Amino acid sequence: MKQQFDATLTGTDSEIDGIAQQVNRAGYANAYEFKSVDETLHLVIARDENGEWIRLDGTEPYLSSWIDELAEQAASHSL
């Protein structure tokens, strides 16, 4: 099982607490999935061929800033 870690994203009204973990996505190494504790937010990100973090999947609407927030937290928890 991939290592999970607590993650927090900044919402428009408050912070959104959840769990993130590295996942396998076809064509993408080091994809990360975030699921909020209250199950209202789901986000999957990965690096594209240029090394930029992109959103692969998740709930709508979403804030583009969540991509960078989750990427920073994933980098600080990677081995």
Secondary structure by P-SEA (a helix, b strand, c coil): ccbbbbbbbbcccbbbbbbbbbbbcccccbbbbbbcccccbbbbbbbccccbbbbcccccccccaaaaaaaaaaaaacc
